[in-house]
Amino acid sequence: MALASLAVLLILAGYAALCAVRPFARCRKCSGIGVRIGRRTVKACRRCRGQRYRLRAGRRLLNTGRDIHRAGTRRPDRYDTDRSYTPWS
């Protein structure tokens, strides 16, 4: 059981490192080409919008968590007229 837990943690750590180093991956829908070829038409891929790359799910999760944290801990504007602000209140 401990070995399985360790293996899962190592896999998650590896994926987190991959998301930090290479946040974008090839689009799975168009195989990184950027276009979808139909019967007689060539259209930009709807999933990647023709950009050929997509943001990884782990990186999207990291960005969302960072945004939530930043929104919850944002300091007030430095030009705020309220001088009664203290960091601990």
PDB file as gemmi writes it, atoms N, CA and C in Angstrom:
CRYST1    1.000    1.000    1.000  90.00  90.00  90.00 P 1                      
ATOM      1  N   MET A   1       0.827  -1.188   0.000  1.00  0.00           N  
ATOM      2  CA  MET A   1       0.000   0.000   0.000  1.00  0.00           C  
ATOM      3  C   MET A   1       0.875   1.258   0.000  1.00  0.00           C  
ATOM      4  N   ALA A   2       1.913   1.221   0.796  1.00  0.00           N  
ATOM      5  CA  ALA A   2       2.803   2.385   0.866  1.00  0.00           C  
ATOM      6  C   ALA A   2       3.550   2.571  -0.452  1.00  0.00           C  
ATOM      7  N   LEU A   3       3.902   1.473  -1.075  1.00  0.00           N  
ATOM      8  CA  LEU A   3       4.605   1.563  -2.353  1.00  0.00           C  
ATOM      9  C   LEU A   3       3.708   2.158  -3.441  1.00  0.00           C  
ATOM     10  N   ALA A   4       2.434   1.787  -3.430  1.00  0.00           N  
ATOM     11  CA  ALA A   4       1.492   2.348  -4.400  1.00  0.00           C  
ATOM     12  C   ALA A   4       1.290   3.839  -4.155  1.00  0.00           C  
ATOM     13  N   SER A   5       1.186   4.231  -2.901  1.00  0.00           N  
ATOM     14  CA  SER A   5       1.031   5.652  -2.565  1.00  0.00           C  
ATOM     15  C   SER A   5       2.258   6.442  -2.992  1.00  0.00           C  
ATOM     16  N   LEU A   6       3.428   5.873  -2.780  1.00  0.00           N  
ATOM     17  CA  LEU A   6       4.665   6.535  -3.186  1.00  0.00           C  
ATOM     18  C   LEU A   6       4.731   6.670  -4.705  1.00  0.00           C  
ATOM     19  N   ALA A   7       4.293   5.643  -5.416  1.00  0.00           N  
ATOM     20  CA  ALA A   7       4.292   5.700  -6.879  1.00  0.00           C  
ATOM     21  C   ALA A   7       3.339   6.782  -7.389  1.00  0.00           C  
ATOM     22  N   VAL A   8       2.170   6.902  -6.779  1.00  0.00           N  
ATOM     23  CA  VAL A   8       1.206   7.939  -7.178  1.00  0.00           C  
ATOM     24  C   VAL A   8       1.780   9.319  -6.901  1.00  0.00           C  
ATOM     25  N   LEU A   9       2.412   9.494  -5.754  1.00  0.00           N  
ATOM     26  CA  LEU A   9       3.017  10.792  -5.420  1.00  0.00           C  
ATOM     27  C   LEU A   9       4.150  11.146  -6.377  1.00  0.00           C  
ATOM     28  N   LEU A  10       4.943  10.165  -6.771  1.00  0.00           N  
ATOM     29  CA  LEU A  10       6.015  10.425  -7.729  1.00  0.00           C  
ATOM     30  C   LEU A  10       5.468  10.804  -9.107  1.00  0.00           C  
ATOM     31  N   ILE A  11       4.394  10.140  -9.516  1.00  0.00           N  
ATOM     32  CA  ILE A  11       3.774  10.467 -10.800  1.00  0.00           C  
ATOM     33  C   ILE A  11       3.198  11.877 -10.772  1.00  0.00           C  
ATOM     34  N   LEU A  12       2.524  12.232  -9.681  1.00  0.00           N  
ATOM     35  CA  LEU A  12       1.967  13.583  -9.552  1.00  0.00           C  
ATOM     36  C   LEU A  12       3.061  14.641  -9.512  1.00  0.00           C  
ATOM     37  N   ALA A  13       4.160  14.346  -8.824  1.00  0.00           N  
ATOM     38  CA  ALA A  13       5.271  15.292  -8.782  1.00  0.00           C  
ATOM     39  C   ALA A  13       5.899  15.460 -10.164  1.00  0.00           C  
ATOM     40  N   GLY A  14       6.001  14.374 -10.898  1.00  0.00           N  
ATOM     41  CA  GLY A  14       6.538  14.450 -12.257  1.00  0.00           C  
ATOM     42  C   GLY A  14       5.636  15.257 -13.176  1.00  0.00           C  
ATOM     43  N   TYR A  15       4.322  15.075 -13.046  1.00  0.00           N  
ATOM     44  CA  TYR A  15       3.395  15.836 -13.879  1.00  0.00           C  
ATOM     45  C   TYR A  15       3.421  17.314 -13.499  1.00  0.00           C  
ATOM     46  N   ALA A  16       3.538  17.625 -12.211  1.00  0.00           N  
ATOM     47  CA  ALA A  16       3.639  19.022 -11.771  1.00  0.00           C  
ATOM     48  C   ALA A  16       4.906  19.666 -12.322  1.00  0.00           C  
ATOM     49  N   ALA A  17       5.999  18.931 -12.323  1.00  0.00           N  
ATOM     50  CA  ALA A  17       7.240  19.470 -12.889  1.00  0.00           C  
ATOM     51  C   ALA A  17       7.096  19.670 -14.400  1.00  0.00           C  
ATOM     52  N   LEU A  18       6.437  18.736 -15.074  1.00  0.00           N  
ATOM     53  CA  LEU A  18       6.204  18.884 -16.508  1.00  0.00           C  
ATOM     54  C   LEU A  18       5.348  20.108 -16.803  1.00  0.00           C  
ATOM     55  N   CYS A  19       4.307  20.338 -15.992  1.00  0.00           N  
ATOM     56  CA  CYS A  19       3.450  21.511 -16.184  1.00  0.00           C  
ATOM     57  C   CYS A  19       4.208  22.802 -15.923  1.00  0.00           C  
ATOM     58  N   ALA A  20       5.164  22.784 -15.023  1.00  0.00           N  
ATOM     59  CA  ALA A  20       5.944  23.986 -14.745  1.00  0.00           C  
ATOM     60  C   ALA A  20       6.946  24.274 -15.866  1.00  0.00           C  
ATOM     61  N   VAL A  21       7.549  23.226 -16.414  1.00  0.00           N  
ATOM     62  CA  VAL A  21       8.568  23.401 -17.443  1.00  0.00           C  
ATOM     63  C   VAL A  21       7.939  23.622 -18.821  1.00  0.00           C  
ATOM     64  N   ARG A  22       6.948  22.815 -19.156  1.00  0.00           N  
ATOM     65  CA  ARG A  22       6.297  22.909 -20.481  1.00  0.00           C  
ATOM     66  C   ARG A  22       4.785  23.021 -20.287  1.00  0.00           C  
ATOM     67  N   PRO A  23       4.273  24.244 -20.090  1.00  0.00           N  
ATOM     68  CA  PRO A  23       2.845  24.391 -19.800  1.00  0.00           C  
ATOM     69  C   PRO A  23       1.938  24.087 -20.985  1.00  0.00           C  
ATOM     70  N   PHE A  24       2.445  24.086 -22.200  1.00  0.00           N  
ATOM     71  CA  PHE A  24       1.626  23.841 -23.377  1.00  0.00           C  
ATOM     72  C   PHE A  24       1.948  22.482 -23.977  1.00  0.00           C  
ATOM     73  N   ALA A  25       0.906  21.813 -24.501  1.00  0.00           N  
ATOM     74  CA  ALA A  25       1.060  20.526 -25.169  1.00  0.00           C  
ATOM     75  C   ALA A  25       0.395  20.611 -26.535  1.00  0.00           C  
ATOM     76  N   ARG A  26       0.742  19.689 -27.415  1.00  0.00           N  
ATOM     77  CA  ARG A  26       0.105  19.669 -28.733  1.00  0.00           C  
ATOM     78  C   ARG A  26      -1.383  19.391 -28.572  1.00  0.00           C  
ATOM     79  N   CYS A  27      -2.168  19.996 -29.422  1.00  0.00           N  
ATOM     80  CA  CYS A  27      -3.616  19.791 -29.408  1.00  0.00           C  
ATOM     81  C   CYS A  27      -3.918  18.340 -29.783  1.00  0.00           C  
ATOM     82  N   ARG A  28      -4.791  17.696 -29.025  1.00  0.00           N  
ATOM     83  CA  ARG A  28      -5.123  16.302 -29.299  1.00  0.00           C  
ATOM     84  C   ARG A  28      -6.099  16.167 -30.460  1.00  0.00           C  
ATOM     85  N   LYS A  29      -6.905  17.174 -30.668  1.00  0.00           N  
ATOM     86  CA  LYS A  29      -7.922  17.091 -31.712  1.00  0.00           C  
ATOM     87  C   LYS A  29      -7.303  17.153 -33.110  1.00  0.00           C  
ATOM     88  N   CYS A  30      -6.359  18.080 -33.311  1.00  0.00           N  
ATOM     89  CA  CYS A  30      -5.769  18.253 -34.650  1.00  0.00           C  
ATOM     90  C   CYS A  30      -4.342  17.711 -34.718  1.00  0.00           C  
ATOM     91  N   SER A  31      -3.855  17.066 -33.675  1.00  0.00           N  
ATOM     92  CA  SER A  31      -2.502  16.501 -33.599  1.00  0.00           C  
ATOM     93  C   SER A  31      -1.415  17.554 -33.772  1.00  0.00           C  
ATOM     94  N   GLY A  32      -1.708  18.776 -33.352  1.00  0.00           N  
ATOM     95  CA  GLY A  32      -0.710  19.836 -33.415  1.00  0.00           C  
ATOM     96  C   GLY A  32      -0.550  20.469 -34.784  1.00  0.00           C  
ATOM     97  N   ILE A  33      -1.463  20.209 -35.707  1.00  0.00           N  
ATOM     98  CA  ILE A  33      -1.378  20.798 -37.039  1.00  0.00           C  
ATOM     99  C   ILE A  33      -2.026  22.180 -37.051  1.00  0.00           C  
ATOM    100  N   GLY A  34      -3.119  22.354 -36.303  1.00  0.00           N  
ATOM    101  CA  GLY A  34      -3.809  23.636 -36.236  1.00  0.00           C  
ATOM    102  C   GLY A  34      -5.016  23.727 -37.142  1.00  0.00           C  
ATOM    103  N   VAL A  35      -5.205  22.747 -38.010  1.00  0.00           N  
ATOM    104  CA  VAL A  35      -6.362  22.747 -38.913  1.00  0.00           C  
ATOM    105  C   VAL A  35      -7.033  21.383 -38.873  1.00  0.00           C  
ATOM    106  N   ARG A  36      -8.327  21.383 -39.180  1.00  0.00           N  
ATOM    107  CA  ARG A  36      -9.088  20.153 -39.321  1.00  0.00           C  
ATOM    108  C   ARG A  36      -9.490  20.025 -40.777  1.00  0.00           C  
ATOM    109  N   ILE A  37      -9.238  18.887 -41.354  1.00  0.00           N  
ATOM    110  CA  ILE A  37      -9.555  18.667 -42.756  1.00  0.00           C  
ATOM    111  C   ILE A  37     -10.850  17.865 -42.833  1.00  0.00           C  
ATOM    112  N   GLY A  38     -11.870  18.478 -43.425  1.00  0.00           N  
ATOM    113  CA  GLY A  38     -13.163  17.821 -43.601  1.00  0.00           C  
ATOM    114  C   GLY A  38     -13.233  17.168 -44.966  1.00  0.00           C  
ATOM    115  N   ARG A  39     -14.438  17.043 -45.467  1.00  0.00           N  
ATOM    116  CA  ARG A  39     -14.600  16.439 -46.791  1.00  0.00           C  
ATOM    117  C   ARG A  39     -13.917  17.270 -47.864  1.00  0.00           C  
ATOM    118  N   ARG A  40     -14.307  18.529 -47.945  1.00  0.00           N  
ATOM    119  CA  ARG A  40     -13.701  19.413 -48.941  1.00  0.00           C  
ATOM    120  C   ARG A  40     -13.248  20.726 -48.334  1.00  0.00           C  
ATOM    121  N   THR A  41     -13.223  20.805 -47.043  1.00  0.00           N  
ATOM    122  CA  THR A  41     -12.893  22.064 -46.386  1.00  0.00           C  
ATOM    123  C   THR A  41     -11.693  21.890 -45.459  1.00  0.00           C  
ATOM    124  N   VAL A  42     -11.006  22.967 -45.267  1.00  0.00           N  
ATOM    125  CA  VAL A  42      -9.920  23.022 -44.299  1.00  0.00           C  
ATOM    126  C   VAL A  42     -10.253  24.170 -43.354  1.00  0.00           C  
ATOM    127  N   LYS A  43     -10.490  23.842 -42.094  1.00  0.00           N  
ATOM    128  CA  LYS A  43     -10.888  24.834 -41.104  1.00  0.00           C  
ATOM    129  C   LYS A  43      -9.887  24.838 -39.961  1.00  0.00           C  
ATOM    130  N   ALA A  44      -9.832  25.973 -39.279  1.00  0.00           N  
ATOM    131  CA  ALA A  44      -9.003  26.050 -38.078  1.00  0.00           C  
ATOM    132  C   ALA A  44      -9.616  25.148 -37.004  1.00  0.00           C  
ATOM    133  N   CYS A  45      -8.777  24.528 -36.239  1.00  0.00           N  
ATOM    134  CA  CYS A  45      -9.232  23.631 -35.181  1.00  0.00           C  
ATOM    135  C   CYS A  45     -10.012  24.430 -34.141  1.00  0.00           C  
ATOM    136  N   ARG A  46     -11.175  23.900 -33.731  1.00  0.00           N  
ATOM    137  CA  ARG A  46     -11.993  24.619 -32.753  1.00  0.00           C  
ATOM    138  C   ARG A  46     -11.412  24.530 -31.350  1.00  0.00           C  
ATOM    139  N   ARG A  47     -10.735  23.450 -31.037  1.00  0.00           N  
ATOM    140  CA  ARG A  47     -10.224  23.279 -29.684  1.00  0.00           C  
ATOM    141  C   ARG A  47      -9.048  24.213 -29.390  1.00  0.00           C  
ATOM    142  N   CYS A  48      -8.109  24.299 -30.321  1.00  0.00           N  
ATOM    143  CA  CYS A  48      -6.923  25.147 -30.103  1.00  0.00           C  
ATOM    144  C   CYS A  48      -7.005  26.461 -30.870  1.00  0.00           C  
ATOM    145  N   ARG A  49      -8.081  26.662 -31.624  1.00  0.00           N  
ATOM    146  CA  ARG A  49      -8.299  27.871 -32.430  1.00  0.00           C  
ATOM    147  C   ARG A  49      -7.161  28.110 -33.416  1.00  0.00           C  
ATOM    148  N   GLY A  50      -6.582  27.055 -33.923  1.00  0.00           N  
ATOM    149  CA  GLY A  50      -5.524  27.158 -34.924  1.00  0.00           C  
ATOM    150  C   GLY A  50      -4.158  27.476 -34.350  1.00  0.00           C  
ATOM    151  N   GLN A  51      -4.018  27.514 -33.028  1.00  0.00           N  
ATOM    152  CA  GLN A  51      -2.746  27.842 -32.394  1.00  0.00           C  
ATOM    153  C   GLN A  51      -1.807  26.643 -32.278  1.00  0.00           C  
ATOM    154  N   ARG A  52      -2.305  25.447 -32.513  1.00  0.00           N  
ATOM    155  CA  ARG A  52      -1.576  24.183 -32.494  1.00  0.00           C  
ATOM    156  C   ARG A  52      -1.243  23.672 -31.101  1.00  0.00           C  
ATOM    157  N   TYR A  53      -1.349  24.483 -30.071  1.00  0.00           N  
ATOM    158  CA  TYR A  53      -1.029  24.054 -28.715  1.00  0.00           C  
ATOM    159  C   TYR A  53      -2.189  24.364 -27.795  1.00  0.00           C  
ATOM    160  N   ARG A  54      -2.274  23.620 -26.698  1.00  0.00           N  
ATOM    161  CA  ARG A  54      -3.295  23.853 -25.687  1.00  0.00           C  
ATOM    162  C   ARG A  54      -2.628  23.880 -24.323  1.00  0.00           C  
ATOM    163  N   LEU A  55      -3.260  24.531 -23.383  1.00  0.00           N  
ATOM    164  CA  LEU A  55      -2.738  24.598 -22.031  1.00  0.00           C  
ATOM    165  C   LEU A  55      -3.040  23.278 -21.320  1.00  0.00           C  
ATOM    166  N   ARG A  56      -2.062  22.727 -20.647  1.00  0.00           N  
ATOM    167  CA  ARG A  56      -2.261  21.461 -19.935  1.00  0.00           C  
ATOM    168  C   ARG A  56      -3.254  21.641 -18.788  1.00  0.00           C  
ATOM    169  N   ALA A  57      -3.945  20.583 -18.434  1.00  0.00           N  
ATOM    170  CA  ALA A  57      -4.948  20.637 -17.368  1.00  0.00           C  
ATOM    171  C   ALA A  57      -4.297  20.995 -16.028  1.00  0.00           C  
ATOM    172  N   GLY A  58      -3.129  20.442 -15.751  1.00  0.00           N  
ATOM    173  CA  GLY A  58      -2.441  20.746 -14.498  1.00  0.00           C  
ATOM    174  C   GLY A  58      -2.013  22.200 -14.417  1.00  0.00           C  
ATOM    175  N   ARG A  59      -1.588  22.766 -15.537  1.00  0.00           N  
ATOM    176  CA  ARG A  59      -1.193  24.164 -15.545  1.00  0.00           C  
ATOM    177  C   ARG A  59      -2.410  25.070 -15.384  1.00  0.00           C  
ATOM    178  N   ARG A  60      -3.539  24.671 -15.996  1.00  0.00           N  
ATOM    179  CA  ARG A  60      -4.771  25.433 -15.832  1.00  0.00           C  
ATOM    180  C   ARG A  60      -5.206  25.420 -14.369  1.00  0.00           C  
ATOM    181  N   LEU A  61      -5.071  24.283 -13.706  1.00  0.00           N  
ATOM    182  CA  LEU A  61      -5.400  24.171 -12.287  1.00  0.00           C  
ATOM    183  C   LEU A  61      -4.469  25.035 -11.437  1.00  0.00           C  
ATOM    184  N   LEU A  62      -3.186  25.024 -11.755  1.00  0.00           N  
ATOM    185  CA  LEU A  62      -2.224  25.855 -11.031  1.00  0.00           C  
ATOM    186  C   LEU A  62      -2.532  27.337 -11.208  1.00  0.00           C  
ATOM    187  N   ASN A  63      -2.852  27.771 -12.429  1.00  0.00           N  
ATOM    188  CA  ASN A  63      -3.176  29.172 -12.684  1.00  0.00           C  
ATOM    189  C   ASN A  63      -4.440  29.603 -11.943  1.00  0.00           C  
ATOM    190  N   THR A  64      -5.455  28.738 -11.916  1.00  0.00           N  
ATOM    191  CA  THR A  64      -6.691  29.059 -11.210  1.00  0.00           C  
ATOM    192  C   THR A  64      -6.446  29.179  -9.716  1.00  0.00           C  
ATOM    193  N   GLY A  65      -5.678  28.260  -9.156  1.00  0.00           N  
ATOM    194  CA  GLY A  65      -5.350  28.332  -7.738  1.00  0.00           C  
ATOM    195  C   GLY A  65      -4.565  29.589  -7.395  1.00  0.00           C  
ATOM    196  N   ARG A  66      -3.631  29.962  -8.262  1.00  0.00           N  
ATOM    197  CA  ARG A  66      -2.851  31.170  -8.045  1.00  0.00           C  
ATOM    198  C   ARG A  66      -3.729  32.419  -8.102  1.00  0.00           C  
ATOM    199  N   ASP A  67      -4.677  32.448  -9.048  1.00  0.00           N  
ATOM    200  CA  ASP A  67      -5.585  33.588  -9.160  1.00  0.00           C  
ATOM    201  C   ASP A  67      -6.493  33.709  -7.942  1.00  0.00           C  
ATOM    202  N   ILE A  68      -6.995  32.578  -7.453  1.00  0.00           N  
ATOM    203  CA  ILE A  68      -7.850  32.597  -6.262  1.00  0.00           C  
ATOM    204  C   ILE A  68      -7.058  33.080  -5.057  1.00  0.00           C  
ATOM    205  N   HIS A  69      -5.845  32.602  -4.906  1.00  0.00           N  
ATOM    206  CA  HIS A  69      -5.010  33.036  -3.787  1.00  0.00           C  
ATOM    207  C   HIS A  69      -4.702  34.530  -3.880  1.00  0.00           C  
ATOM    208  N   ARG A  70      -4.374  34.994  -5.072  1.00  0.00           N  
ATOM    209  CA  ARG A  70      -4.045  36.406  -5.265  1.00  0.00           C  
ATOM    210  C   ARG A  70      -5.258  37.295  -4.976  1.00  0.00           C  
ATOM    211  N   ALA A  71      -6.443  36.855  -5.375  1.00  0.00           N  
ATOM    212  CA  ALA A  71      -7.657  37.635  -5.133  1.00  0.00           C  
ATOM    213  C   ALA A  71      -8.000  37.695  -3.651  1.00  0.00           C  
ATOM    214  N   GLY A  72      -7.679  36.647  -2.922  1.00  0.00           N  
ATOM    215  CA  GLY A  72      -8.000  36.614  -1.504  1.00  0.00           C  
ATOM    216  C   GLY A  72      -6.983  37.313  -0.625  1.00  0.00           C  
ATOM    217  N   THR A  73      -5.785  37.550  -1.119  1.00  0.00           N  
ATOM    218  CA  THR A  73      -4.746  38.154  -0.285  1.00  0.00           C  
ATOM    219  C   THR A  73      -4.254  39.483  -0.844  1.00  0.00           C  
ATOM    220  N   ARG A  74      -5.025  40.080  -1.749  1.00  0.00           N  
ATOM    221  CA  ARG A  74      -4.589  41.322  -2.369  1.00  0.00           C  
ATOM    222  C   ARG A  74      -4.613  42.460  -1.355  1.00  0.00           C  
ATOM    223  N   ARG A  75      -3.558  43.246  -1.353  1.00  0.00           N  
ATOM    224  CA  ARG A  75      -3.494  44.414  -0.486  1.00  0.00           C  
ATOM    225  C   ARG A  75      -4.324  45.533  -1.099  1.00  0.00           C  
ATOM    226  N   PRO A  76      -4.813  46.437  -0.273  1.00  0.00           N  
ATOM    227  CA  PRO A  76      -5.585  47.545  -0.843  1.00  0.00           C  
ATOM    228  C   PRO A  76      -4.707  48.450  -1.704  1.00  0.00           C  
ATOM    229  N   ASP A  77      -5.357  49.224  -2.533  1.00  0.00           N  
ATOM    230  CA  ASP A  77      -4.667  50.137  -3.423  1.00  0.00           C  
ATOM    231  C   ASP A  77      -3.843  51.129  -2.610  1.00  0.00           C  
ATOM    232  N   ARG A  78      -2.656  51.443  -3.057  1.00  0.00           N  
ATOM    233  CA  ARG A  78      -1.800  52.346  -2.277  1.00  0.00           C  
ATOM    234  C   ARG A  78      -2.293  53.779  -2.319  1.00  0.00           C  
ATOM    235  N   TYR A  79      -3.168  54.087  -3.267  1.00  0.00           N  
ATOM    236  CA  TYR A  79      -3.740  55.424  -3.336  1.00  0.00           C  
ATOM    237  C   TYR A  79      -5.075  55.505  -2.615  1.00  0.00           C  
ATOM    238  N   ASP A  80      -5.379  54.495  -1.817  1.00  0.00           N  
ATOM    239  CA  ASP A  80      -6.630  54.471  -1.075  1.00  0.00           C  
ATOM    240  C   ASP A  80      -6.601  55.581  -0.031  1.00  0.00           C  
ATOM    241  N   THR A  81      -7.710  56.279   0.140  1.00  0.00           N  
ATOM    242  CA  THR A  81      -7.756  57.413   1.067  1.00  0.00           C  
ATOM    243  C   THR A  81      -7.969  56.970   2.498  1.00  0.00           C  
ATOM    244  N   ASP A  82      -8.337  55.717   2.722  1.00  0.00           N  
ATOM    245  CA  ASP A  82      -8.568  55.233   4.074  1.00  0.00           C  
ATOM    246  C   ASP A  82      -7.231  54.952   4.743  1.00  0.00           C  
ATOM    247  N   ARG A  83      -6.834  55.769   5.671  1.00  0.00           N  
ATOM    248  CA  ARG A  83      -5.533  55.626   6.357  1.00  0.00           C  
ATOM    249  C   ARG A  83      -5.622  54.710   7.584  1.00  0.00           C  
ATOM    250  N   SER A  84      -6.812  54.220   7.921  1.00  0.00           N  
ATOM    251  CA  SER A  84      -6.954  53.384   9.114  1.00  0.00           C  
ATOM    252  C   SER A  84      -6.611  51.923   8.821  1.00  0.00           C  
ATOM    253  N   TYR A  85      -6.131  51.618   7.630  1.00  0.00           N  
ATOM    254  CA  TYR A  85      -5.810  50.242   7.273  1.00  0.00           C  
ATOM    255  C   TYR A  85      -4.552  49.781   7.991  1.00  0.00           C  
ATOM    256  N   THR A  86      -4.626  48.613   8.552  1.00  0.00           N  
ATOM    257  CA  THR A  86      -3.457  47.947   9.111  1.00  0.00           C  
ATOM    258  C   THR A  86      -3.435  46.534   8.546  1.00  0.00           C  
ATOM    259  N   PRO A  87      -2.264  45.951   8.303  1.00  0.00           N  
ATOM    260  CA  PRO A  87      -2.201  44.632   7.691  1.00  0.00           C  
ATOM    261  C   PRO A  87      -2.843  43.536   8.521  1.00  0.00           C  
ATOM    262  N   TRP A  88      -2.986  43.721   9.833  1.00  0.00           N  
ATOM    263  CA  TRP A  88      -3.509  42.672  10.695  1.00  0.00           C  
ATOM    264  C   TRP A  88      -4.990  42.823  10.973  1.00  0.00           C  
ATOM    265  N   SER A  89      -5.665  43.809  10.399  1.00  0.00           N  
ATOM    266  CA  SER A  89      -7.092  43.979  10.683  1.00  0.00           C  
ATOM    267  C   SER A  89      -7.944  43.354   9.613  1.00  0.00           C  
TER     268      SER A  89                                                      
END                                                                             
